[in-house]
Amino acid sequence: MLALHTTVGLGGHGLDELFDNGVYNFLMLGSALAVLARGVSTKDKRAAWLTMGAGLLFWSLGELYYSLLIEGTKAEPGGSVSGADVLYLAMYPCFYVALGLLARGHLRDLRIGIWLDGLIAGLAAATVAAALILPPVLDSATGEHGSTVVSLAYPLGDLLLLMFAVGALGITGWRAGNVWLLIAASMLVSAIADSTYLYKTATDAFQAGTWLECLWPTAAILLAIAAWTPWPRTQRRDVMTWQLIYVPSIALVCALGVLAYGNVARQLTLSALILASATVLTAGLHLVVTLRENLGLLANSQRLSLTDPLTGLGNRRHLMADLRVACKAADDGKSSELVLYDLDGFKLYNDAFGHPAGDTLLARLSERLKKTVELHGNAYRMGGDEFCVLFEDPTTCDEGLEVLSVQALSEHGPGYSITASHGIVRIPGEVSDPASIMQLADQRLYRRKEEVAARRVSARAAAHPQDGEALVATVRERSGDAEHGEDALPLGKHDGGPLTGTAPEQGARDRRVRREQAL
């Protein structure tokens, strides 16, 4: 109704007093009370809406003060600072605090790049507004209107509010929902109204009862609607590629356009120059931060690709990369040594205590192995219950270091006994390429396993002669000797020398050491 009266003259001039003062102030005070009621009635974001309502109440009381004590007097439209100005200006700190409280829910675990997105967008909006709004006002202002200087606080305050609101849209990932869109629209309408009013008063063109007077109640009503609009559930959102590029790019273009406009068309105001410069600098900082974050993500992904997630040791990919480096260093005379380990008794432990307990045991043994060898080499987990250590310079290692590393992978307790078998390969004394190194270490590891099994069988056979043949047959059957007969390596017998040749493909359940591999 107010809009229709001020634009098309609904009701005629006889209702000017009713609409311009009565309806106008009713809408302003009603909006303020609606926002305060939202803060009182609902606990969620209560402080923010109470603060916003207090600011809107100051604004409404300023309007009421103006209508009752200033309008129609010699103080209108210019003059000295009045009580209405004090109430108007008290609105801005309340709004700043309220916007900060509302935005706080989006700031948890927020990337600094998103912070900068919001800041850049706000600075760009304020830059354009300062370049287009302030110059005509300052050029048209005269000394007869002392309130012009005070009135400059209104558009500047509105620019900051607009910057805050647009910045808040940025930190929400530009998916703010209806609440923030209504708040931003309210700040924009208020900024347009104050800037237009300032320009008209500075040029003696202001007339009461025009469309301009509809904008302030509209801004207040938008805040009241925002207060009672359901707040969207805060969710962690992934940053889209367009946000990383377009937001700072558009802001940078706006700032550079303002600077170019200031050099070509007219001189910029100091505030516009400062805001444009701040936008350019912040966009540059955003570029640096984004590059740093991307490099960090790349380094983290590379680390994860080379690390065993359970134990934190290097994985097979990491080992093979280090082996290639060691083989190249061997060409320059630098020696190294690879030790491959396999846990004995781990499957029984898993079956008895469960896989979570098995994972805990692997992590515990891995930490002990790492601490044992960290001064002389690197430890790796190959997968399952297989580990590996690459000693960088075996000539500097203690003689018992290999024994200590085996002990680090051993643990005994009630109902279980974990030990480790191992195979050793010297680089480049025996082989000089990663694949052959791993193959040879695997052969020696499983030969040692068979030796240990053979010694256990011999000990049990000596203790129980009547069961000896059955024990030997059982072990041969499990190791594949019963199937392959003389083709398989006799248990407990080998020359102890280096293994050469190429091993046939071996499955997970068919890892046999053949006589032709040892000769």
N, C-alpha and C positions, 0 to 999 in steps of 0.2 A: 504494500500500500504506500509506504514512504517513497519507494522508487517511482511508482506511478504518479504520485503527487509532484515530485520534484522534476520529473522528466516531461510528463504530458499534462500537468496541472490538474490532476484528479481532485475534485472537490472544490476547485477555485481558490482564490487568494484568501477567502474568508477562513479557510482552515490552515493557513500557514502557521499560525501559532501552535495549533494542535499537533501538526505533523513535525514542524521543525524543532519544537522543544519537547512536547509531550511524548509523541511516538518515538522520536529519536532517542531521548534519554531512557525511555522504557526499554527499548531494545538493548541499549548499552548496559544498563544495570541488570536487566534480565539475563544477558549473556554472562556477565560477571558472576551472578548468583548461581547460574547453571554450572559453571566450571567449579565454583567453590563447593557446590552440592556434590559434584562428582568426587572431589577430594575427601569430603567428609563421609560419604556413604560407602566408599570402596577403599579397602586397605591397599590394594595394588597400586603402586605409583602415587600414593597419597600425597607425599611431600611435593612431588612435581606439580600435581594439579592444584594443590592449595597455593603454591607459589605463583603458578600461572593465574589462578583466580584472583590473588591479591594484586598482581600487576594489572589485570583487567579491571579490577575494582578502582584502583587509582586512576586509571584512564577514564572510567565512567564518572567518577566524582569530579575529575577535571572538566569533563564536558558539562556536568551539572553546574559547577561553579561558573563556567563560562556563560552558560545560558542565563543564570540568575543574576550575576553581578557584573558581567562585562558586555555581553551582547546588547547593542543599542546605545552604548555609552561612547564617550570620546576615546576610550582605550581601544576601540575596534576600528580597523583591523590591525593597527600598529600600536605603538606605545611601549611602555616599560614592561618589565617582567612582572607577571601577576601570580596569584596563588594557583591559577589553572596551570601555568607553566610548571610549577613545582610538582603538582600532581601528575601531569603528563610525563615529566622526566623521571619520576619515581617508578613509572611503569617499566622502563627498560631494564634496570638491574634485576627486577623480578622475572622478566621474560628470559634473560640470559641464564639465570640460575635454573629456571624451570626446563629450558631446553637441554641444559647440561644433565639434569637429573633424568630426563626422559631418554637421553642418548646413552646413559650409563649402562643400560641393559644390553646394548649392542657392543660394548667395549671389552667384554670378557674374551680373552684369547684372540684379540684383534691384531692382525698384522699391521706393522707400521705403514706399509704401502696403502692400506685402506684409510688409515688416518690421513695420510698425505692426499689421497684422492678427495676426501671431504674438504680438506683445507684448500686445495687447489681450486676446486669447484666454487667454494665460497668466495675466495679471493677474486676469481675471474668475474663472478656475478657482481661483486662490489666494485670492481674496476670499471666495468661497462657502465654501471649506474652512476658512478662518480664522474665519469667522463661526459656522460650525456645530460645529467640532471644539474650538477652543481654549476657549471659555467654560465648558463643563461641566468640562473638565479643571482650569482655574484655580479654579473654584468648589469643586471637590471636593478640591483639594490641601490637605494639612495640613503643619504644621511638622515632623511626625514623619518625613516622607519627604523628606530633603534632596536625594535624587536627582531629585525631580520637576522642579526647576529645570533640572538638566542634561538631563533627558529631554525637556524642551521643545524642545531643539535638534533632536531627531529629526523630529517632525512639521513643524517649520518648515523643516528641510532637505528633507523630502519635498515640502512645498508648493513650494519653489523648483525641485526636480527636476520636479515635475508641470508647473509653469509653463514650464520649459525645454522639456519634451517637447511640450506642447500648442502652445507657440510655434513649435517646429520643424514641427509639422503645418501650422501657418498659413503659414510661409514656403515650404513646398512646394506651396502652392496647394490645400491640403486634398486632395491626391492623392498621399499619401506612399508608398503601397505597404505591403507586409506588414512590412517592417523597422521603420519608425517606429511602426506600429500596435502591434507587439509591445513595443517600448520604452516607449511611452506606457502600455500595459496593465501592464507591470512596475512603472512608477513609481506608477500608481494603486493597484495591489495592495499595494505596499510602504507607501504613505501610509495606506491603510486599516488595515493591520496595526499600524503604529507608533502611530497615533492611538488605536486600540482598546486596545492594550497600555498606553499612557500613561494612558488613562482608568481602566482596571481597576486598575492599580497605585496610582493616586491615591486610589481609593475602596476599596482593600483587597479587591477582588473578583477579582483575577487568580488563576487556577488553571492549573497546568501540565498538559500533555497534552490540550488542547482543540483545537477546529478552528482557533483562531487560529494555532497553530504550523504549520499547513499553508501559510499565506499567504506567509511569508518564503521558503521553498524554491520556492514557485510563482513568486514574483517573480524569483528567481535563474534558474530554469529558462527563464522567458520571455526573459531576456536572452541566455542561451546559445542558444536557438532563433533569436533575432534575429541573433546573430553569424554563424550558418551559413546564414541565409536569403539567397538570391541578391539582391544589391543591384539595385534597379531602375535602368535607364539614365536618367541625368539629362537631361531635355528641357526646353526653354523652352516654357512653357505660357502661353496667353493667359489673362488675368484675366477671369473670368466676372462678369456683372453682379451675381449673387447674392452673390459674395464681397465686392463693394464695399459692399453694403447690409446683408446679413443678419449677417455676422460681427460688425462693430462694433455693430450694433443689439442683437443678443442679449447681447453682453458688457455693453453699457450698461444694458440692462434688468436684468441680474443685479446690477450694481453699485448701481443705484438701488433695487432690491428689498432688498439688504442694508442700505442706508442707512435705508430705510423701516422695515425690521425692527428696526433699532437704536433707532429713535425710538418704536416702538409696543410691541414685545414686551420687549426687554431692551437694556441698554447694550452697545454694541459694544466689543470689545477694541481697543487702539491699533493693533495690526497689521491688523485687519480694516478699521478706519477709513482707515488709510493706503492699503491696497490698493484699497479702493473708490474713494477720491478719485483715486488714480493711474489707475484704469480710466476714470473719467469724463473726466479731463483728456486721456488718450491718445486716447479716442474723439473728443473735440473736435479734437485735433491731426490725427487721421486725416481728419476732415471737411474741415479747411482744406487739407491736402495733396492730397486727392482733387480738391477744387475747383480748386486751382492746376494740377494735372496735366491736368485736363480742359480748362481754359482754354488751357493750353499746346498741347495737341493740336489744339484748335480753331484757334488762331492759326497753327500749323504747316500744317494742312490748307488754310487760306485762302491762306497764302503759296505752297504748292505749286500751288494752283489758278490762281495769277496769275504763275507763273514758268515759263520755258522750261527743261526739265530738262537740256538739253544745254549751254546757254551761261550759264544763270543770269540772263539778262535777263528783263524782263517779257514776257509773251506777248500774244497778240491780245486776250484778255479784259482784261488789265491796261491795254492801250492804250485800248480802247474806254471803260473806266471813267474813265481820265484825260482822254480827249477830252470826255466828258460834263461833267467838272468844268471843263475849259478853255472849253467853250461857255457854261456858266453864268457863268464869270468874265468872258467877253467882254461880257456884258450890262452889267457894271460898268465897262467901258472897259479891261479888261486884255487885251492882245493876246498871241498865241502863234503858233507856226509849226510845221507838220508837214512832215517830210522823209521820203519813202518811198524805200528803196534796193532794187535788185535786182542781184545779182552777175552779171557777164558772164564766161563761161569756166568757171564752176563745174562744169557738167555734164561738160565735157571732162576737168577735173581728177579728178572722181569716176571716170570711165571709165578713166582712165590709172593712177590710184594706188589706187583702191578706196574703198569707203564709210567704213571706219574712218579713213583719212587725211583724207577729206572732213570727217568730224565734227571731227577735230582742228583742221583749218583753220578751220571755222566758229567753234569755241570761241576760237581765237587771234584771229581778226578781231573777234569780239564783244568781247573784253577790250580790244582797242585802241580800238574805237568807244566803249565805255563810258568809258574814261579820257579820251578826247578831248572828250566833250560833258558830262561829269558836273557841271561847274560851271555849266552853262547849261541843262541839260535832262535828260531821261531817254531811255535807249535801249531798244528792244524788238526781239524777233525774232518775225516774223509767221508763220514756218514755212518750211521749205525753205531757199532762199537769199535770202529777203526780210527786210529789216530796216527799222526805223523809228526816228526821233528826234523827240520833241516838245520844242521849245525853249520855255521858259516865258516869256521876255521877249526877243523878237528884237532889240529896240532896244538891249539891252546887250551883244549878241554882237559879236565881232570880225567884220569883213567877210569874212575868209577862213575862218571857222569851218566853213561848209558845204563849202568845198573840202577842209579838213583832215579832215572826217568822211568824205568820199569817199575820200581817200587812206588813211584808217584801214582801209577795207574793200578795199583794193587790195594785191596781193602778186604779186611776180614771182620766178620761179626757173627752174632748168633744166627745160625741157619744159612750162612752164605760165605763164600770165599771167592774173591775176584782177583785174578792174576792177569798178566799180560805176556803174550809171546811177541817176538819182534824179529825183524829182518833188517840187515844193514847193507848199504851200498855206498862205496866211496866214489867220489867224483873228482877228477876224471879217470881215476886209476882203473876202473872196471868198465863202465859204460859212460857215454857222453851225450845222450839225448834223453829228454824227459820220459818218453814212452818206454824206452828200454830200462831206464832207472826204476820206474814204478813196477815194471814186469819182473825185474830181477828181485826187487825188494819183496814183492808178493810171493815169489817162489821160495825165497829163504824164510819168510815168515811162516808159511805153511809147512815147510820141511821141519822147522823147529817145533811146530805144534805136534807133528807126527812123532818127533823124537821124545817130546814130553809124554805123549800118550803111550809110546813104547816103553818108556821107563816105568810108568805107572803099571802097565800090564806085567812087566817083568817082576816088579816088586810084589804085586798081588799074586803072581804065579809062584814066586818063591815062598810066599807065606802060605799059599793054599795049592800045593802041587796037583791035587785032584781036580782043581778047576782051571788049571793053566791052559789046557788046550781049548776049552770053551771060551776063555777070555780072549785068547789070541784070535780065534775064529771070529768072535764078535767085533773086535777092533778092525780086523781085515775087511770084514763085510761093510762096516761103516765108512772105511776110508777108500773103498772101491777095489781093494786088493783081491777079494774073492772073485770079482768079476773079471779082472784083467790078469790074474795069475802072475806069472813071472815078469810081465810087462811093467808092473808097479815097482816102485822103489822099496826095498826091504826096510821095515821099520827099524829105526835105531842105527842104520848103517849108511854113512856117506863119507866122502873123503874130506869134507870140511873146506874144500877149496871153492873158489869163485864159480858161480854158475854162468854158463854162456849159452848162446843159441837163442832160438825164438820159441816161446811157449805156445802151445795150442790154445785155442779159445777155451775158457773155463767158465762154467755157469756157477751160480751162487751155491748150488748143492753138489757140484762136481769139480772141486778144486783139488786136483791130484798132482803130485810131483812125479813125473815120469823119468825112467832111467835115462832115456836119450837126451833129456834136458840137462842132466848133470854131467854128461860125458862129452 
